[in-house]
Amino acid sequence: MNFKPLFILMIGAFFLPLTGAQQTGKTIQVNISKLFNARPVTTVANGKLQSWVTGIDGGGKGDGYLTMAAALLNGDKTPHALPDDPLIPANSVHPALLLHYKNGDQGNQTRNIAGADSFSFELPPEKYSSFYLSLTSSEGPSQLHITLTYTDGNEIKDFILPDYYNDIPEGDVNLSYAVHDLAKWGPGNKITESDHHNIDVLNIHPDPKRVLKRVTVSKDKAGYLVFWAATGVTG
């Protein structure tokens, strides 16, 4: 049974009730806006296209995504575009996920990394039963080293994030889709491929018995990474 949101509380993060079939805790949408350095999604603002600037591949110069409203305004027919609502609904494998683009925006939306680099973000200290990073890797997979900082110490986990063109095997315990089978658009918002691209979701499986307060994502040299959102489930 799905439950309608009763409230949204903002204290450095958004709190939304969870509707996933296999989840029972509180969903926390972490505010990661301080990390943003890129705009990979073309949106509609004041009836005009507000174009992507730093994209999802080609080191940021290759391609971007469009919202459905932007794609239709662009004249694309039956486009495989991002939903206009950036709150991706919950399903049986992940909670609701709040991405950070929206029609009407004009600023940055994601954290993009080319080459070896890292970033960290704080989150409301809680015992999390699961924690999800919405990501894409282009130009091949990205090797990620995730440091989970608890109130009583650290834990390091390694994951390989596949290229965003690759499908995820059914039953994968770590990976799922936020948005599946997207087109992509090059400079000037000209469509370059009509489908088959994804925004993936990585469950980093925190220790549910420990209080998690910070996550650090480190990336090796290979691959081009886009970080879209961070979402935790407590309890």
Rosetta silent file (secondary structure, phi, psi, omega in degrees, C-alpha in Angstrom):
SEQUENCE: MNFKPLFILMIGAFFLPLTGAQQTGKTIQVNISKLFNARPVTTVANGKLQSWVTGIDGGGKGDGYLTMAAALLNGDKTPHALPDDPLIPANSVHPALLLHYKNGDQGNQTRNIAGADSFSFELPPEKYSSFYLSLTSSEGPSQLHITLTYTDGNEIKDFILPDYYNDIPEGDVNLSYAVHDLAKWGPGNKITESDHHNIDVLNIHPDPKRVLKRVTVSKDKAGYLVFWAATGVTG
SCORE:     score description
SCORE:     0.000 S_00000001
   1 L     0.000  135.653  178.596    0.000    0.000    0.000 S_00000001
   2 L   -93.513  143.673  179.733    1.313    3.478   -0.890 S_00000001
   3 L  -116.273  133.636  178.609    1.053    6.333    1.567 S_00000001
   4 L   -73.222  145.368  179.414    0.787    9.978    0.527 S_00000001
   5 L   -59.049  135.328  178.663    3.437   12.317    2.008 S_00000001
   6 L   -93.628  -30.376  179.592    2.217   13.892    5.228 S_00000001
   7 L  -162.815  164.261  170.795    4.890   16.530    5.529 S_00000001
   8 L  -128.349  123.322 -178.870    8.261   17.708    4.309 S_00000001
   9 L  -113.448  128.361 -179.163   10.731   18.916    6.928 S_00000001
  10 E  -111.917  111.247  172.293   13.842   20.787    5.860 S_00000001
  11 L  -140.006   68.151 -175.871   16.801   20.789    8.251 S_00000001
  12 L    77.172   -1.229  177.385   19.682   20.420    5.856 S_00000001
  13 E  -158.832  164.758  176.460   17.800   17.486    4.316 S_00000001
  14 E  -105.491  138.127  178.760   14.350   16.548    3.090 S_00000001
  15 E  -113.251  123.718 -179.272   12.317   13.923    4.930 S_00000001
  16 E  -131.302  138.488  175.695    9.770   11.978    2.921 S_00000001
  17 E   -65.376  147.840 -173.784    7.700    8.953    3.908 S_00000001
  18 L   -94.297  141.987 -179.740    8.708    5.760    2.187 S_00000001
  19 L  -123.587    9.363  179.959    6.452    3.739   -0.086 S_00000001
  20 L   -67.613  146.576 -173.647    8.716    0.866   -1.189 S_00000001
  21 L   -66.707  -28.899 -174.987    7.252   -2.588   -0.807 S_00000001
  22 L  -110.568   13.727 -178.636   10.219   -3.958    1.147 S_00000001
  23 L  -119.329  146.585 -178.034   11.120   -0.857    3.187 S_00000001
  24 L  -129.028  -10.553 -173.952    9.572    0.298    6.452 S_00000001
  25 L   -87.822 -170.508  177.814   11.724    3.181    7.763 S_00000001
  26 E   -86.328  137.140  177.258   11.879    6.920    7.201 S_00000001
  27 E   -94.576  131.631  178.637   13.364    8.183    3.928 S_00000001
  28 E  -118.660  118.690  174.882   15.861   11.046    4.118 S_00000001
  29 E   -92.316  109.442 -172.443   16.725   12.998    0.980 S_00000001
  30 E   -78.037  135.182  177.249   20.141   14.484    1.768 S_00000001
  31 L   -78.337  108.153 -178.337   20.835   18.060    0.726 S_00000001
  32 L  -111.586   16.860 -172.082   24.004   17.797   -1.416 S_00000001
  33 H   -60.716  -26.763  179.419   23.701   21.175   -3.160 S_00000001
  34 H   -66.251  -18.140 -179.919   27.041   22.422   -1.768 S_00000001
  35 H   -85.782  -15.195 -167.848   28.786   19.806   -3.911 S_00000001
  36 L   -64.222  134.283  176.296   27.238   20.861   -7.217 S_00000001
  37 L  -139.209    8.862 -173.286   29.621   21.910  -10.011 S_00000001
  38 E  -149.553  156.266  177.414   27.748   20.898  -13.174 S_00000001
  39 L  -128.186   93.854 -176.774   24.502   21.258  -15.088 S_00000001
  40 L   -96.681    0.655 -175.106   23.826   18.124  -17.192 S_00000001
  41 E  -120.997  124.816  172.200   20.053   18.535  -17.688 S_00000001
  42 E   -79.876  129.182 -179.917   18.303   20.931  -20.061 S_00000001
  43 E  -121.970 -179.788  174.684   15.093   22.261  -18.497 S_00000001
  44 E  -108.652  126.828  177.148   12.394   24.763  -19.432 S_00000001
  45 E  -133.238  123.047  179.895   12.520   28.198  -17.816 S_00000001
  46 L    55.002   39.039  176.942   10.122   30.999  -18.765 S_00000001
  47 L    76.710    9.204 -179.251    9.015   29.112  -21.864 S_00000001
  48 E  -128.793  157.243  175.989   12.564   28.679  -23.191 S_00000001
  49 E   -71.231  128.556  171.373   15.177   25.950  -23.056 S_00000001
  50 E  -105.699   99.131 -162.255   17.694   26.412  -20.250 S_00000001
  51 L   -74.045  155.028  170.124   20.412   24.225  -21.712 S_00000001
  52 L   -62.907  153.310 -177.605   22.757   21.743  -20.106 S_00000001
  53 L  -120.964  -55.806  176.362   26.319   23.063  -19.724 S_00000001
  54 L  -111.983  113.803 -164.618   28.531   20.306  -18.315 S_00000001
  55 L   -91.980 -161.961 -171.363   27.127   17.019  -19.530 S_00000001
  56 L   -97.523   -6.961  174.802   27.029   13.325  -18.731 S_00000001
  57 L  -155.168 -173.927 -177.512   29.865   12.115  -20.956 S_00000001
  58 H    60.867   33.350 -176.837   32.724   13.308  -23.152 S_00000001
  59 H    64.591   22.509 -178.403   34.399   14.765  -20.077 S_00000001
  60 H    97.083   -8.026 -176.376   31.330   16.948  -19.675 S_00000001
  61 L  -104.223   -7.037 -170.341   31.362   18.200  -23.266 S_00000001
  62 L   -84.266  -60.629 -172.006   29.603   15.334  -25.015 S_00000001
  63 L  -149.585  162.480  173.300   25.938   15.007  -24.139 S_00000001
  64 E  -138.232  176.820  173.433   23.239   15.878  -21.621 S_00000001
  65 E  -101.520  161.380  173.265   19.751   14.832  -20.664 S_00000001
  66 E  -123.730  146.460  167.034   16.500   16.775  -21.199 S_00000001
  67 E   -69.881  163.591  178.988   13.358   16.894  -19.117 S_00000001
  68 H   -60.801  -42.290  178.731   10.214   15.754  -20.907 S_00000001
  69 H   -61.418  -40.411  179.383    8.967   19.351  -21.118 S_00000001
  70 H   -67.251  -42.377 -179.735   12.291   20.450  -22.613 S_00000001
  71 H   -63.319  -41.372  179.547   12.344   17.599  -25.129 S_00000001
  72 H   -68.250  -41.179  175.877    8.802   18.353  -26.304 S_00000001
  73 H   -63.432  -30.811  179.238    9.568   22.084  -26.560 S_00000001
  74 L   -72.923  -12.581  179.930   12.679   21.082  -28.491 S_00000001
  75 L    91.611    9.555  179.017   10.470   19.343  -31.068 S_00000001
  76 L   -75.248  140.151 -177.257   11.544   15.787  -30.266 S_00000001
  77 L   -96.562  129.538 -178.724    8.924   13.137  -31.041 S_00000001
  78 L    40.999   57.213 -173.796    8.068   10.552  -28.340 S_00000001
  79 L   -75.233  148.597  171.060   11.345   11.282  -26.527 S_00000001
  80 L   -90.693   80.680 -172.287   12.926    9.067  -23.879 S_00000001
  81 L  -112.092  166.590  175.135   13.450   12.023  -21.547 S_00000001
  82 E   -64.880  145.010  175.141   13.766   12.576  -17.818 S_00000001
  83 L   -63.473  147.368  178.560   10.459   12.957  -15.979 S_00000001
  84 L   -65.705  -30.826  176.628    9.519   16.562  -15.242 S_00000001
  85 L   -86.264  116.073 -176.754    9.043   15.638  -11.580 S_00000001
  86 L   -76.456   -4.686  175.345   12.530   14.981  -10.122 S_00000001
  87 E   -85.229  102.286 -177.437   11.094   12.902   -7.263 S_00000001
  88 E   -78.007  126.087 -174.741   11.499    9.395   -8.652 S_00000001
  89 L   -62.107  152.383  173.945    8.834    7.110   -7.140 S_00000001
  90 L   -68.397  153.845  171.946    9.726    4.298   -4.773 S_00000001
  91 L  -144.011 -164.390 -174.517    9.581    0.715   -5.948 S_00000001
  92 L   -72.711  -12.336 -176.083   10.496   -2.714   -4.581 S_00000001
  93 L  -116.653  -12.647  174.792   14.273   -2.088   -4.858 S_00000001
  94 L  -152.146  157.879  176.833   14.748    1.541   -3.826 S_00000001
  95 L   -77.291 -179.180  170.521   12.883    4.305   -1.950 S_00000001
  96 L   -59.134  139.176 -175.577   11.694    7.543   -3.495 S_00000001
  97 E  -123.937  123.130  179.872   14.746    9.404   -4.853 S_00000001
  98 E   -97.748  104.614  172.122   14.909   13.182   -5.134 S_00000001
  99 L   -78.460  171.426 -166.803   17.128   14.279   -8.038 S_00000001
 100 L  -120.489   28.679  167.852   18.136   17.914   -8.167 S_00000001
 101 L  -103.732  161.238  170.306   17.023   19.255  -11.548 S_00000001
 102 L  -166.563  148.532  174.392   13.673   20.943  -12.147 S_00000001
 103 L   -62.169  134.595 -174.854   11.956   22.954  -14.838 S_00000001
 104 L   101.643  -13.655 -179.802   12.526   26.618  -14.076 S_00000001
 105 L   -79.881  161.538  178.591   16.032   26.119  -12.692 S_00000001
 106 L  -138.012    1.896 -175.347   19.066   27.894  -14.071 S_00000001
 107 L  -109.856 -162.101 -178.869   21.906   26.639  -11.866 S_00000001
 108 L   -76.921  157.900 -171.787   23.941   23.516  -11.246 S_00000001
 109 L  -132.711  -16.705 -173.064   22.310   20.149  -10.578 S_00000001
 110 E  -147.533  171.310  168.959   25.015   17.526   -9.976 S_00000001
 111 E  -107.904  121.000 -179.588   28.585   16.813   -8.927 S_00000001
 112 E  -111.753  140.796 -179.567   30.716   15.680  -11.876 S_00000001
 113 E  -132.866  123.641  169.836   34.159   14.076  -11.630 S_00000001
 114 E  -109.095  129.092 -178.585   36.645   13.418  -14.437 S_00000001
 115 L    81.342 -166.831 -177.874   39.704   11.404  -13.408 S_00000001
 116 L   -80.827  126.264 -179.446   40.701   10.491   -9.872 S_00000001
 117 E  -168.681  177.903  179.835   39.003   12.627   -7.229 S_00000001
 118 E  -152.282  164.102  173.611   36.685   12.447   -4.222 S_00000001
 119 E  -150.725  158.223  179.375   33.917   14.290   -2.404 S_00000001
 120 E  -133.430  155.134  172.781   32.196   14.012    0.979 S_00000001
 121 E  -146.609  146.462  176.043   28.842   15.014    2.408 S_00000001
 122 E   -85.876  156.083  175.831   27.329   15.077    5.865 S_00000001
 123 E  -142.431  159.941  177.758   23.957   13.519    6.620 S_00000001
 124 E   -56.029  122.745 -178.535   21.600   13.502    9.586 S_00000001
 125 E   -60.978  117.543 -177.047   23.203   11.074   12.075 S_00000001
 126 E  -152.381  163.590  166.246   20.962    8.009   12.062 S_00000001
 127 E   -87.805  112.081 -175.367   21.055    4.234   11.963 S_00000001
 128 E  -100.871  128.697  175.118   20.397    3.565    8.273 S_00000001
 129 E   -77.836  -25.426  175.851   19.098    0.237    7.051 S_00000001
 130 E  -157.572  155.812  179.046   20.093    1.221    3.503 S_00000001
 131 E  -146.146  131.101 -168.765   21.669    4.186    1.744 S_00000001
 132 E  -120.296  131.749  172.783   21.438    4.965   -1.972 S_00000001
 133 E  -109.083  124.616  174.911   23.640    7.013   -4.293 S_00000001
 134 E   -91.202  122.883 -167.297   22.134    8.000   -7.659 S_00000001
 135 E  -146.176  158.224  162.367   25.012    8.010  -10.168 S_00000001
 136 E  -134.883  145.908  170.909   26.086    7.640  -13.765 S_00000001
 137 E  -122.031  129.761  174.722   29.413    6.532  -15.168 S_00000001
 138 E  -121.511  173.099 -176.032   30.272    7.153  -18.811 S_00000001
 139 L    59.523   34.346 -178.720   33.365    6.394  -20.897 S_00000001
 140 L   102.934  179.280  179.865   33.334    2.996  -19.221 S_00000001
 141 L   -73.905  163.418  175.038   32.795    1.903  -15.620 S_00000001
 142 E  -118.220  130.164  173.033   34.009    3.780  -12.543 S_00000001
 143 E   -85.653  119.988 -176.363   35.782    2.100   -9.634 S_00000001
 144 E  -113.809  140.216  174.086   34.408    3.663   -6.461 S_00000001
 145 E  -117.874  114.117 -174.498   35.761    3.513   -2.922 S_00000001
 146 E  -105.114  121.885  174.169   33.085    4.475   -0.411 S_00000001
 147 E  -102.352  118.462  176.388   34.051    5.507    3.122 S_00000001
 148 E   -99.279  117.111 -178.797   31.172    5.334    5.570 S_00000001
 149 E  -100.111  113.860  177.821   31.946    7.401    8.666 S_00000001
 150 E   -97.957  171.574  177.574   30.017    6.326   11.745 S_00000001
 151 L   -67.379  -16.074 -178.308   30.084    7.963   15.156 S_00000001
 152 L  -118.419   18.712  177.821   32.379    5.110   16.288 S_00000001
 153 E   139.185 -174.771 -175.013   34.703    4.754   13.271 S_00000001
 154 E  -113.191  157.984  172.129   34.965    4.172    9.526 S_00000001
 155 E  -138.824  134.135 -178.567   34.096    1.422    7.079 S_00000001
 156 E  -115.649  131.693  178.904   35.401    1.287    3.482 S_00000001
 157 E  -129.898  145.395  179.577   33.597   -0.494    0.661 S_00000001
 158 E  -112.086  136.821  178.468   34.516   -0.878   -3.011 S_00000001
 159 E  -138.695  149.279  169.836   32.012   -0.928   -5.871 S_00000001
 160 E  -106.038  119.338  176.434   32.210   -0.914   -9.660 S_00000001
 161 E   -92.738  120.453 -176.004   29.623    1.371  -11.242 S_00000001
 162 L   -71.364  161.795  172.830   28.909    0.201  -14.816 S_00000001
 163 E   -56.776  144.105 -172.582   28.811    2.446  -17.843 S_00000001
 164 L   -70.655   -4.798  173.648   25.431    4.144  -18.070 S_00000001
 165 L   -85.453  -21.303 -173.655   24.681    2.400  -21.382 S_00000001
 166 L   -81.710  139.290  174.110   24.887   -1.046  -19.780 S_00000001
 167 L   -77.032  150.773  179.379   21.825   -2.806  -18.403 S_00000001
 168 L   -91.245  131.414  178.991   21.899   -4.017  -14.801 S_00000001
 169 L   -60.336  140.813  178.206   21.468   -7.777  -14.310 S_00000001
 170 L   -61.485  135.726  179.129   18.164   -8.731  -12.735 S_00000001
 171 L    86.114    5.535  176.955   18.512   -9.438   -9.030 S_00000001
 172 L   -59.073  127.947 -174.868   21.673   -7.344   -8.533 S_00000001
 173 L   -81.747  -12.388 -178.003   21.868   -6.705   -4.771 S_00000001
 174 L  -108.206  -34.498 -169.125   23.739   -3.400   -5.128 S_00000001
 175 E  -116.051  145.206  172.368   22.473   -1.727   -8.290 S_00000001
 176 E  -150.835 -171.533 -179.648   19.121   -0.668   -9.691 S_00000001
 177 E  -109.068  138.967  161.607   17.753    2.157  -11.862 S_00000001
 178 E   -82.904  -52.419  175.976   16.534    5.603  -10.916 S_00000001
 179 E  -136.113  134.107 -172.779   15.620    6.236  -14.566 S_00000001
 180 E  -118.683  145.424  169.702   16.018    3.643  -17.327 S_00000001
 181 E    67.365   53.316 -179.827   16.253    3.801  -21.132 S_00000001
 182 E   -94.441  150.718  166.199   16.974    7.496  -21.655 S_00000001
 183 E   -81.093  171.518  171.549   17.962    9.346  -24.801 S_00000001
 184 E  -139.121  153.524 -172.698   20.838   11.817  -24.777 S_00000001
 185 E  -125.580  135.907  179.864   21.326   15.152  -26.490 S_00000001
 186 L   -86.316 -169.369  176.951   24.511   16.785  -27.748 S_00000001
 187 H   -55.015  141.503 -175.777   25.488   20.471  -27.953 S_00000001
 188 H    76.916   10.205  179.655   22.603   22.593  -29.155 S_00000001
 189 H    57.808   38.987  173.897   20.214   19.995  -27.709 S_00000001
 190 L   -92.899  124.517 -176.425   20.433   17.830  -30.826 S_00000001
 191 E   -64.193  131.386 -178.011   19.504   14.250  -30.026 S_00000001
 192 E  -109.015  -33.902  173.109   22.487   11.916  -30.516 S_00000001
 193 E  -141.719  138.850 -166.838   21.100    8.572  -29.275 S_00000001
 194 E   -88.394  -11.808 -175.833   17.422    7.888  -28.806 S_00000001
 195 E  -166.289 -172.239  166.790   17.439    5.436  -25.884 S_00000001
 196 E    81.164    5.444  179.735   19.314    2.890  -23.713 S_00000001
 197 E  -106.562  153.065 -169.245   20.984    5.247  -21.188 S_00000001
 198 E  -133.154  161.948  157.250   20.359    5.186  -17.463 S_00000001
 199 E  -112.304  119.277 -174.706   20.754    6.877  -14.105 S_00000001
 200 E   -91.561  161.768  177.152   21.787    4.086  -11.767 S_00000001
 201 E  -125.658  123.800 -179.727   21.200    3.652   -8.039 S_00000001
 202 E  -109.678  117.779  173.050   23.905    2.141   -5.820 S_00000001
 203 E   -85.965  117.381 -175.987   22.950    0.787   -2.394 S_00000001
 204 L   -91.547    2.591  170.370   26.100    1.088   -0.254 S_00000001
 205 L    50.408   67.994  175.870   24.657   -1.100    2.546 S_00000001
 206 L   -67.048  162.412  175.116   25.578    0.738    5.741 S_00000001
 207 L   -73.780  113.963 -174.887   25.781   -1.123    9.045 S_00000001
 208 L   -69.172   -9.967 -179.690   22.243   -0.743   10.440 S_00000001
 209 L   -93.177   -5.474 -176.835   23.529   -1.062   14.012 S_00000001
 210 L  -117.499  151.390 -179.299   25.843    1.971   13.789 S_00000001
 211 E   -85.485  114.499 -178.953   25.055    5.685   13.498 S_00000001
 212 E   -90.731  133.670 -177.391   26.159    6.954   10.081 S_00000001
 213 E  -128.591  -15.987 -178.744   27.090   10.640    9.813 S_00000001
 214 E  -152.711  147.380  174.018   29.219   11.116    6.670 S_00000001
 215 E  -127.270  133.198  175.472   29.820    9.465    3.296 S_00000001
 216 E  -119.413  129.264  178.991   32.961    9.956    1.177 S_00000001
 217 E  -111.350  119.347  175.929   33.065    8.832   -2.450 S_00000001
 218 E  -114.260  138.851 -176.165   36.503    8.343   -4.029 S_00000001
 219 E  -123.321  137.053  173.454   36.906    7.520   -7.698 S_00000001
 220 L   -73.277  179.098 -172.169   39.839    6.019   -9.594 S_00000001
 221 L   -64.349  -42.014 -173.046   41.089    7.575  -12.847 S_00000001
 222 L   -71.242  147.157  176.463   38.966    5.616  -15.339 S_00000001
 223 L    87.467  158.464  177.854   35.395    6.669  -16.153 S_00000001
 224 E  -121.616  118.491 -169.177   33.471    9.944  -15.928 S_00000001
 225 E  -105.466  138.054  170.828   31.189   10.155  -12.901 S_00000001
 226 E  -123.665  125.313  179.524   27.994   12.158  -12.287 S_00000001
 227 E  -104.309  118.839 -171.455   26.528   12.204   -8.762 S_00000001
 228 E  -101.364  -37.210 -172.545   22.806   12.975   -8.800 S_00000001
 229 E  -168.453  159.166  175.992   21.412   12.328   -5.318 S_00000001
 230 E  -132.032  128.496 -174.248   21.860   10.732   -1.880 S_00000001
 231 E  -139.521  126.616  178.564   18.956    9.010   -0.138 S_00000001
 232 E  -115.372  154.297  174.617   18.897    7.095    3.144 S_00000001
 233 E  -123.189  122.707 -178.546   16.364    4.808    4.810 S_00000001
 234 E   -91.535  166.764  172.041   16.396    4.595    8.613 S_00000001
 235 L    84.567    0.000    0.000   15.226    1.865   10.907 S_00000001
